[in-house]
Amino acid sequence: MAGKDYYSILGVKREAGEREIKQAYRRLARKYHPDINPGDKSAEARFKQINEAYEILSDKEKRRKYDQFGDQWQYADQFAQAGWQQTPFWNFSQAGGTQRFHFEEADLGSLFDNLFRSGTRSRRARPRRGQDVDYPVEVTLEEAYHGTKRTIALRSEEPCSSCQGTGRIQNMPCSVCRGSGVVSAVRRLEVKIPPGVKEGSRVRIAGKGKQSYAGGAGGDLYLVVSVKPHRRFERRGDDLYEEVAVPLTLAVLGGEVQVPTLKGKLALKIPPETQNGRAFRLAGQGMPRLGDSAYGDLLAKVSIILPTKLSEEEKKLFERLSQLRSNS
Ligand SMILES: [Zn+2]
């Protein structure tokens, strides 16, 4: 295997100082960064070489060994061989035999901030808040009314707990995550959905989103609610609308009908000569207001049912009624 010249990879002389090496590294890392060259395999390979070179040349001890042994230097210390190939910032991980980059954040700026502000000796990411995560949840209108619970499964890549996401334990590659600092995990979580959620409501579960690397706070989990349509009730804001069947005679003479609500049936008084389509407002019988003790109203719209299958006697009565109405 041909020896790698880390100095020429970074484009510096062998006697270059720490500062010069760091500057060269910064410049090249920016230029060949995978985020700037998406899908460019040669840039990606170059980027890895640059990181590898910097990993060695920025470390006094490794640089000394490299200067002494050349590309045989890693045999001087077996642990170093496995160690330097892993760069915690980029979280190289082996997946299906190919090297893959993981970026916790699309925010290149902060990635560089983390990278370049940290000293050459300390190669750890500074604490950073984990990402927020959206999780869709579908509920029935009844569930939206009473509130409900769900057990959800979140699959995510999380910082390895053995090495706190650094990829290393006492300068050795972590065996649990194979130095990547990342493990794939499924978290089961019981979550509460409060009464009053609507289509598109976002229920925040603090700290249950993506976990942070290097000890920062976890991101938040947002349950993104969708409410199934109901066969009986239509919801507009916190109010509910429904149609109530009222027999013709009851609408004419007045009386009482049973009105279904989300809490059970209610008796509604219908005054005499109630017209078809009239709506009655049942205050406080609508949906609960999210995060509040107030309720919307229920609007019950009268739908008059005309009689069918009339008996001879009923038919005569309608005929009589018809005569009276036309005479008046
Ligand atoms: Zn680990």
Residues whose N, C-alpha, C, O or C-beta is under 5 A from the ligand:
A	BS01	ZN	C160 S162 C163 G167 C174 V176 C177 G181
